[in-house]
């Protein structure tokens, strides 16, 4: 079989590009720009390189017919696959340099600040697909570490700094000069909302809407003004992609991954609307804002939906509910004989907290969940952090400073989502939810505050004495699966009760889906 010229495109530092601003408008616009480079920019670059009409470039044929390879039937090019910030292109002739030139010029013009890397080979072999992909990735790695392109206008002493990005200010926007990077992102804000609305078109049209203003996710009439940044990433997908033995298999997996994420988020949003329309959200004192034409602003804004990645921001008190619903649907899907699992990180912060820092926390929390998931393949995990004091540093540093006591660590997560097979791990989300409910049903606020103080500042003997005192008063602690924490509060330098206390204000009773507590 004939060999072909191949180029593997990788978008570098996608999260840094998207979340470098504290403005939701820029974040969603940047996300749209990243997604769109493999649509309009790619189509334009291919048309110029191949001397074809733009309307004749079909970027989606690989999805419709994953088993068909046009390049084997005489076509000048073929789209291998597109997904997760990557794209594989095959050419019949050695025109890769011309294509990269056309493509990167368009990116500099339309998406300043976005960096791409390229891996290339001249002997891509369909019959030896895995080896070809390994060589492409090796070329990509070499180029990524060798070239550091400048994709923004350099600063000069005669130009002002952009108040949004810190880059050189070049364009006038709403009475102030901003950088080309910020101007490009803001310019796609409405396009992003239209795209999200199209993805979730099953949401009752005209009744609900997404916002581009982060302050509209929580109402000014509410007592609390906290948001949650949630980052969710599929487990083991990189290994699955690398294990693909044919391009057809890789395409099918890529399509399945993308569809699974969309379906899971659609399901989560439908479940959110159900509890809104049932009155549970109102009963939980979560006030929804009204948008244009009398529609209701949904208290969630998806920002990144790509490959097996999802990032969204929402009202903090809905974060766990939405994340659980996403995982419920996502983990019910599979590829071949293997089901999907995922890891999630939830960071709860005040509304005015720097958005990029909150995202970084969510990403690190997701990685903590992934570490646990690697020990228990096929299972989904959630980790979270409530950061209302403006903490800085990495998650490990924050937990070392604020979540350590002489008796052990205060964080009990990551939490196993799966409820059917808790034998793999006794740190389960179901136990966490039951513990929250147990505290609400049986403890006064004063007694909960006393428990918190005991956990933070008492000796092992004092903790055990307090647990016995509670038991004598008919207020025994929730019996978490595994060790007998309820007898001593701490065991093996861990306690499940502190994070349950922390979540009391961020998981309303009205939407806490858990069966009645059978414990005494």
N, C-alpha and C positions, 0 to 999 in steps of 0.2 A: 504493500500500500504506500502511496505517495506521502512524503513528509511535508510539513507546512511551517510557516513562520508564525510564532506565537508571542503574544505580549500579555502579561498579567499586570493589571493595574491595581494598586493598593492606595486608598486614601489614608494619609498619615494623620495620627492624633485627631481623630474625628471628635471625640468628646471634648478635647481642649478647644477645638474650633467652635463647637456648638455652645459650650458652657463657659466661655471666657468672659461673658458679660453677666451683669446682675439684672439685666432687663429681659423679661420673658419674651418681649417682641423680637429681640435679637436672637434669643435662643431658638425660637420656633422658626424664624426666618433662616437661620444658619442651617438648621436641620433640613429644611426644604431645599436649600442650595446644594447640600451634600447629596441628597437623593436625586436631584435634578441633573447633576453633572453626567449621570449615566443615562440621561434621556436626551435633552436638547443639545447639550454640549457634545456628547458622544456622537449623536446623529449628525451634527454639523461637521465635526472633525472627520468622520468617515466619508461623508459626501464629498468634502474637499479633497481628501486623500485619494479616493477611488474615482473621482470625476463622475460622480453620480448625482442624480437629483435627490434632494433631501427626502422627498416623499417616497422615494423608492427604497430607503433604508428601513428595514424592519428589525427592531431591537427585541421583539417579543416572540419571534418564531420558535426559538429554543424552548419556550414555555409551552407553546401550543403543541409542538411536535418534538419532544425531547429525543426521540429515537431517529430523527432524520438529520442528516448532515449535508447541507447545501454545498459546502466546499468540495465534497466528494463528487458532486454532480456538475462541476464546472463553475460554480459561483466564485467571485473574487475574494469573498470574506465569509466568516461565520462567527456569530456570537456564541462563545462556549457557554458562559453563564454570567449572570449579574446578581450580586447579592452580598449583603453584609459589608458594604464598603469596598467590594472587590469586583473586578470584571476580567474575564478571559476572552481574548479575541484571537482569531486565527486568520492568516492571510495566505493567499496562494503565491504572492510575489514578495520580495524583500522590500516592503514599503513601511516598515515599522518606524524608522527614524522620521520619515515624513509625517506619519500619523501622530507620533508623540509630539512633534513640533506643533502641528495644527491644534492638537488637543490642549497642550499646556498654554499656548497663547490665548485660547478661549477662556481657560480657567483664570489666568491672570487678569483678563479683562472683566470677566463676569463674576468670579468668586475670589477676589483678592484675599490673601491670607490662608487659603486652603492649599495644602501641600499634597502632592501625589508622588508615589514611587512606582517604578516599572521594573519588571523582570522580563527578559527576552531570551528566546532560543530560536534557532533556525532549522531545527529538525524535530518538530513536534510529531509524534507518532501515535495515531489512534490505537494501534495494536499494542503499544507499550505505554499506556496512558499514565500509570502510576509513576513510572520512571520520568516521563516527560514533565509531569507536575512537580516532582521533586527537584528537577533541574531548574524549572522555572522559579520555584520558591527560593532556591539557592542564589540564582541570579538576582532576584528581588532583594534578598537579604544583603548581598554585596553592594548593590546600588544604594540601598537605604542607608548603609553605613559609610558610603563614599561621597554622596552628594547631599548638600544642604541648601536647596534652592531658596532664593529670596523672592517672596511672593507678595510683598507689600512695598509701598512707596517709602524709600528711606527718609529719615528725618533730616531737616536742615535747620540752621539757626534762624531762618526767616519765617518758619512756619509754626503755627500754634499746635499744641497737643490736643488730640481728640479727647473730650471729657468722658467718652464711653469706653474707648479701647486703649487710650494712651498712645496710639499711632499718630502719624502726621495728619493734621486736619486738612481736608481737601474739598469737601462738599458741604453745601449749606442745607441744613435740615432743621425745620421748626425754629428758625432764628439763631441757630448756632452752627458752627462748622464742625463736621465730624469726619472721621477717616473713611477711606474708600471701603474698608472692611465692614465698618458699622453701617455705612450707607447701603451696601449691597444686602446685608442681612435684613435691615429694617424694610428695605424695598420689597422683600418677599414675604412679609408678615401675613398679609391677606391671602396670598397664594397658598401659604401653609394652612391657614384655617379652612380654605376651600378644599384643600386636599384631604385634611382630616375629616371634614364633613362628608366628603365623597366616600371615604373608606367606611365611615359609620353611617351610611345613608339609611340604614334600617331604623335609626333613632327617629321617632316621630317628627317629621318635618314641620318646622315652624313652632314647635312646642318647646324644644330644647336647643341650646346653642353652646359652642365652645367660645372661650374668651382668649384674647391675647394679652390681657392685663392681669398680672398675678394677684393684684389686690381684689379682683372680683371673684376669686376662688373662696374667699371668706367675707362675710358680711360685716359692715361697720357696726351693725346693731348687735353683733355677738360679743360676749364677754371675752372670749378667747380669740386670738389672732395668730394661730400657728398653722404652718403648712408642713407637708411631708414631701420630700423628694424620694421617689422610689425607682430603683434600678433593678431590672430583672434580666438574667442571662441564662440561656440554656446550658445544661451540664453536658460536658463531653462532646460538644458539637465539632470542635476543632479536630479531635481524633477521628470522629466519624467521617469528616470531609477528607482527611488524609488517607483514610482506609478505602476510599472509593476506587474501584479497579477500572472503571470505564467512565467516559464522559457522560454517558446516559445515566449512570448511577448517580453521579455528582449532580446532574441537572435535576433528577427526580428528588434527591435529598434537599437541594436548595429550594425547590418549589414547595415541598412538604414543610420545610422549616418556616418559610414565609407565611404560608397559609395557616399554619398552626398558631403562630403568634397573632395574626389578625383575628382568627376565630376566638382565641382566648380573650383578647381585649374586647372584642365585640360582646362576648358573653358577660364579661365583668361589667361593662357599661349597661347592658340590659338589666343585670341584677341590681345595679345602682339605681336605675330608673324605677325598678319595681319597688324598692324601699322608699324612694322619694314619693311615688304615687300612693303607697300604702299609708303614708303619714309617719313612718318610723323616723325619718330624718328630721322632720319637724318636732316630733316627740322628744328627740335627742337634743333639742334646742340648737340645731344647726340651721341657720337662716340662709336661704338661697337668694342670690341677687337676680334682679330682673333685667333682661337685656332689651335690645331693640324689638319693636313690634310685639311687646308683651311676652316674649319667650323667656324661659327660665335658663339662667347660666348654669351649666353643669359644673359642680365643684371639683372638676378634674380637667387637666389639659395634657394630653399626650404630646411629648416633644420628640422622642426618637422611637421609630418603629422600623427596624431594619435587621434582616437576617434573623438571628435568634435573640436579639436585644430589644428591650423596651425600657424607656425612661418616661415617667410622667410625674407631674406635680399635682397635689390635691389638698383639700382640707385635711388637716392632720388626723381628725377623728374618723375619717373614712379610709385611711391608708391601709389598715390591716384587712378590712372587709374587701376592698377592691383587689388587693394583692392575693388574698385567699381565693377569690373567685377566678382570678386569672390562672392561678396554679391548678385549681380544680379542673378547669377545662383543658389547659395545656397538657397536664399529665395524663389525661384520658386519651390522648392521641399517640400515634406511634409511627415508626418508619420500619418497614419490614417486620421482623419479629421482636423489635425493641421499642419499648414505650419511651416517651419523652419525660425528662425531669428537668427541674430548673432551680436556680438559686436566686434569692431576692435580698436586697438591702433596703431598709427603710430608715431614713433620717428625718426626724421631726425637729423643726427649728422655728424660731419666731419669723413672722412675715418679712421683716426687714433684714434678716440675716443674709450675708453675701451668698448669692445663689450658687456660684461656682464651688465654694467651700462645702455647701450642703450636698451638692452633687458628688464631690470627691468622697465625702463621708459615705454616701449611699453606695458608691462604687466599691469602696473598701469593705463595707459591710457585706456586699454581695460576694466579694472574694473570700471573706471569712466563711460564708455559707458554702461556697464552693470547696473550701478545704475540708469541711465536714462531709460534703457530698462525695468527695473522692474516696473517703473511707467507707461509704455506704452507697455504691453505685445504684442508680435507678431510683433514688429518693430525692425529694425536694426539701430545701431548707430555707428558713427565713431568719435573718438577724436584724436587729434594730438598735438605734441610738436616739435618745431624747436629749438634745443639746440646746437648752434654753439660756445658758449662761455665757454664750459667745466663746466656747472652747475652741482652741486652735491646735494644730499639729495633726498627726496621723492617728487613726483609731487606736492602735496599740499604745501610743503615748498617752492619749486621753484616758484610756481605761487604766493605764498604770498610775496616772496621777489622781483620777477621780473615782475609780471603781475597785480599788484595793483597800482592804481593811486588815488588821492583824489576823483575822480569822480566815481570810481568803478573798476570792473575787466575787464582785456583786453581779456581774453579767453571767447569765445562765445559758445563753444561746450559743450558737445558732440552734433554732428549734426545728425539729422534724415536722414537716407538714402532714405526711401520710398518717392516717388514723387506723388503717387496717392492720399494719404490721409495726406496732410500737416496740416490739421486742428487740429491734435493731438499735434502739436509742431511747433512753428514758427522759430525754429533754424534748418533749413534744409540744407542739403548738396547742393541741387539744387540752393538755394539762394546764398550760399557761392560761387559756381561756376559762377553764373550769375554776382555776385558782382565783382569777379576777371575779368571777361570779360568786364564788364562796365568800370572798371578802365583802362584796356588796351586800349579800343576803344576810350575813351573820355578824358582821363587825360594825361597830360605830366608827365614825371618822376619828374620834379621839383615840380609840383603841388601835386603829390602823397607824396613826402617827406614833403611838407608843411602840408598836411593833417595828416601825421603821427606825426609830432611835435605838432600839435594842440591837437590831441588825448591824447598825453602823458603829456603835460605840461600846458594846458589851463584850465580856469575856465568854468563853465557851460555857462555863458553869452558869453564868447569868442567863445566857440564851436558853439553856436547857431548863433552868428554873422558871423562866418566863413561859416557855412552852407548856410546862406542867401546870402552871398557874392558870393558863388559858383553858387547858383541858378540864381542870377542876371547876371552872366557871361555865363549862359547856361550850367553849369557843375554840375547840381544837382546830389546828391549822389543817389546810387541805392536804390530803394524802397523795402526794405526787408519786407517779410510778417509779419504781426502782428503790432507792434508798429511803430510810425512815426519817426524812427531813422534818416531818411534823413533830417528832419527839425531841429533836435537838436544834432545829432551825438550820444549822450548818452540818454538812457532812462532806468529808474529803475536800475541804476548803471551797465548797460551793453551797449556795443557797438559791432555791427557786423563787423565793418570796419577794425579793427586792424589786425585780423587774416587773412582777405582777402588780406591786404597789405603784410603780412608776406609770404603768399603763392604765390605771384606773380612770384617769382623766382623758385618756385618748382612745378608749374603746367603749363607746356608749352602750349602756345595758340594752337599749332598744334594738341594736343591730348585732349584738353579741350572740351569734348562733351557736348555742351549746345546750345540751340536754340538762334537765334538772339535776342538781347535785344530790346523789344518793347518800352522801356521807353524813354521819351524825354530826 
